[in-house]
Amino acid sequence: MIRFKIFKKFPDLIYKLSTKQQGSMKVTKNSKENKLVLKNRQGFLSRFSLREHFIVKAKLDHSGLVKVVNQKSCGKWIKNIDGLICGNKNLYLSLTVADCFPVFFFDPEKKIIGLAHASWRAISRDLIARMVGAMKNRFFCLPKNILVGIGPGIRKCHFEVQKDVASKFSQNFLIKRKKRLFIDLPLAIKTELIKNGLLPQNIEELKECTYCLRNKYFSYRREKPRELKVMMVIIGLKKEN
């Protein structure tokens, strides 16, 4: 279970992240494996009285692109994007992670939600600026009102990169250890959020590393599996009674 203090005052905001114990949530083309995955997903969603029909799912490609969705997208996969935004209640946004950072967006004034898959590629391709820009341009959100929670991901203790990847990031986000290079992705995310008008006090980071917490989270870097195993992330607003 993940919890952000900045979201505590909003009981209608539902945001969840599955764990390793609940099984992989990666939909595949292998029918036998997919049967188990769908069972895992249904089990996870049923805990919150949800079904796949209420979920808009991101089919990720690390492009950094963002899509605004609505009720017409319920139950569908949205291709070639890394961020989803909507202003509808009882519609839940979803994506999967296994080292990349899930980033939860919420504007309590406009009742707009967003969910981003912050991989190093997507971050370097302006994912965060696109998320904030879409909330501003499509829903007239003021950046100063937007609250953001940064979920677990692979942190600077383990996110080692080569020079080609390091060159895509500011020196401010790089850590050198005995000629090895590491990137602080949460710092890069927070810096981009503030650069795009969010207030530092409206950004909260869960300081959990998916690589370190082997019993809690899947980690692609740690496990290097033949078949990718992932956690499922959702965010949505319940309709008032």
C-alpha positions in Angstrom: 0.0 0.0 0.0 1.3 3.4 -0.9 0.3 6.7 0.8 1.1 10.3 0.2 0.5 12.9 2.9 -0.5 15.5 0.3 -3.4 13.4 -0.9 -4.7 12.6 2.6 -7.4 15.3 2.6 -9.0 13.8 -0.5 -10.8 10.6 0.3 -12.4 10.4 -3.1 -9.0 10.2 -4.7 -8.1 6.5 -5.2 -4.5 5.6 -6.1 -2.9 2.2 -5.8 0.2 0.2 -6.6 0.3 -3.6 -6.6 3.2 -5.5 -5.1 5.2 -8.5 -6.0 3.1 -10.7 -3.8 0.0 -10.0 -5.9 1.8 -11.4 -9.0 2.8 -9.9 -12.4 0.3 -7.6 -14.1 2.0 -7.7 -17.5 -0.5 -8.7 -20.2 1.3 -10.9 -22.8 0.6 -12.9 -26.0 1.2 -16.2 -24.2 -2.3 -17.5 -23.5 -1.3 -19.7 -20.6 0.7 -16.9 -18.9 -2.0 -14.4 -19.8 -4.7 -16.3 -18.0 -2.7 -16.0 -14.7 -1.9 -12.3 -15.3 -5.6 -11.5 -15.9 -6.5 -13.4 -12.7 -3.8 -11.3 -10.9 -5.2 -8.1 -12.3 -8.8 -9.0 -11.5 -7.8 -9.9 -7.9 -6.0 -6.6 -7.5 -8.8 -4.5 -8.9 -11.5 -6.4 -7.0 -9.9 -5.2 -3.7 -11.2 -1.7 -4.6 -14.5 -2.8 -6.2 -13.1 -2.2 -9.7 -13.2 -4.1 -13.0 -11.2 -3.7 -16.1 -14.2 -2.0 -17.7 -13.6 1.1 -15.6 -9.8 1.2 -16.5 -8.1 3.2 -19.2 -4.8 1.4 -19.8 -1.5 2.9 -21.2 0.4 0.8 -23.7 3.8 2.3 -23.0 6.6 3.1 -25.5 8.9 5.5 -23.6 8.1 8.3 -26.1 7.1 10.8 -23.4 3.8 11.4 -25.2 0.6 12.2 -23.2 -3.1 11.5 -24.0 -6.2 13.1 -22.5 -8.9 10.5 -22.2 -12.6 10.3 -21.2 -15.4 7.8 -20.7 -15.3 6.7 -24.3 -11.9 5.2 -23.5 -13.1 3.0 -20.7 -11.7 -0.5 -20.9 -9.4 0.4 -23.8 -5.6 0.3 -24.3 -4.1 3.6 -25.4 -1.1 3.0 -27.6 2.2 4.8 -27.8 2.0 7.0 -24.7 3.5 7.4 -21.3 1.0 9.6 -19.6 -2.8 9.7 -19.2 -5.0 12.6 -18.0 -8.7 12.9 -17.4 -11.4 14.9 -15.8 -14.0 12.2 -15.4 -15.1 10.5 -12.1 -15.4 6.8 -11.9 -12.8 6.5 -14.6 -9.4 5.0 -13.6 -6.1 5.5 -15.3 -3.6 2.6 -15.3 -0.1 1.7 -16.3 2.5 -0.8 -15.3 6.0 -0.3 -13.8 9.1 -2.4 -12.8 11.8 0.2 -12.0 10.3 3.2 -13.8 8.6 5.7 -11.6 4.8 6.1 -11.4 4.0 9.8 -11.0 0.5 10.7 -9.7 -1.0 14.1 -10.6 -4.1 15.7 -9.0 -5.6 19.1 -9.2 -8.1 19.3 -6.3 -9.5 22.6 -7.6 -10.4 21.4 -11.1 -10.7 17.7 -10.1 -8.3 16.6 -12.8 -6.1 13.5 -12.4 -3.0 12.3 -14.3 -0.7 9.3 -14.3 2.8 9.2 -15.8 5.3 6.4 -16.5 8.6 8.1 -15.8 11.3 6.0 -17.4 14.6 7.7 -18.1 13.7 7.8 -21.8 10.3 9.4 -21.2 11.8 11.9 -18.7 14.5 13.0 -21.2 11.7 13.4 -23.8 9.8 16.0 -21.8 7.2 13.7 -20.3 6.8 15.9 -17.1 6.5 19.2 -19.1 3.9 17.5 -21.4 1.8 16.3 -18.4 1.7 19.7 -16.8 1.1 21.4 -20.2 -1.8 19.2 -21.0 -3.4 19.9 -17.6 -3.0 23.6 -18.1 -4.1 23.8 -21.8 -7.0 21.3 -21.7 -8.4 21.9 -18.3 -7.0 25.3 -17.3 -5.3 23.9 -14.3 -2.9 26.3 -12.4 0.4 24.6 -11.8 0.5 26.1 -8.2 -2.6 24.0 -7.4 -1.4 20.7 -8.8 -0.3 18.0 -6.3 2.1 15.3 -7.3 3.2 12.0 -5.7 6.3 10.2 -7.0 6.0 6.5 -6.4 8.7 3.8 -5.9 11.3 3.3 -8.7 15.0 2.5 -9.2 16.9 5.1 -7.2 20.4 6.5 -7.5 21.8 3.7 -5.4 21.2 1.3 -8.3 20.4 3.2 -11.5 23.8 2.9 -13.1 24.1 4.1 -16.7 26.7 4.5 -19.4 27.8 7.8 -20.9 25.2 7.7 -23.7 22.4 7.8 -21.2 24.1 10.1 -18.8 24.6 12.7 -21.7 20.8 13.1 -21.8 20.7 14.5 -18.3 22.0 17.6 -16.5 25.1 17.1 -14.5 23.0 18.1 -11.5 21.4 14.6 -11.6 24.5 12.6 -12.1 26.5 10.8 -9.3 30.0 9.4 -9.9 31.3 6.5 -7.9 34.7 5.1 -8.8 34.3 5.9 -12.5 30.7 4.6 -12.5 27.8 6.8 -13.3 24.4 6.9 -11.6 21.3 9.0 -12.2 19.0 10.5 -9.6 15.7 10.2 -11.5 13.4 11.5 -8.7 15.5 14.6 -8.6 15.1 15.0 -12.3 11.3 14.6 -12.0 11.0 17.1 -9.2 13.2 19.6 -11.0 11.1 19.4 -14.1 7.9 19.8 -12.0 9.2 22.9 -10.3 10.5 24.3 -13.6 6.9 24.0 -15.0 5.4 25.9 -12.1 4.6 23.4 -9.4 5.3 24.4 -5.8 8.0 22.3 -4.0 5.6 21.8 -1.0 3.1 20.2 -3.4 5.5 17.4 -4.5 6.0 14.3 -2.4 8.4 11.5 -3.0 8.1 8.0 -1.7 11.8 7.1 -1.1 11.5 3.4 -1.9 13.8 1.7 -4.3 12.4 -1.1 -6.4 15.8 -2.7 -6.8 16.5 -2.7 -3.1 13.1 -4.0 -1.9 13.3 -7.4 -3.6 10.4 -8.9 -1.6 8.0 -6.1 -2.3 8.6 -5.0 -5.9 9.5 -6.4 -9.3 12.7 -4.9 -10.7 13.8 -5.4 -14.3 17.3 -4.3 -13.5 17.7 -6.7 -10.6 15.9 -9.7 -12.0 16.5 -9.4 -15.8 13.7 -11.8 -16.5 13.0 -13.5 -19.8 9.4 -12.3 -19.5 9.0 -8.9 -17.9 7.1 -8.9 -14.6 5.5 -5.7 -13.5 3.3 -3.9 -10.9 0.0 -2.3 -11.8 -0.7 1.4 -10.9 -4.1 3.1 -10.9 -5.5 6.5 -10.0 -9.1 7.7 -10.2 -11.8 9.8 -8.5 -14.8 8.2 -7.0 -18.2 9.7 -7.8 -19.8 11.4 -4.8 -22.8 9.6 -3.3 
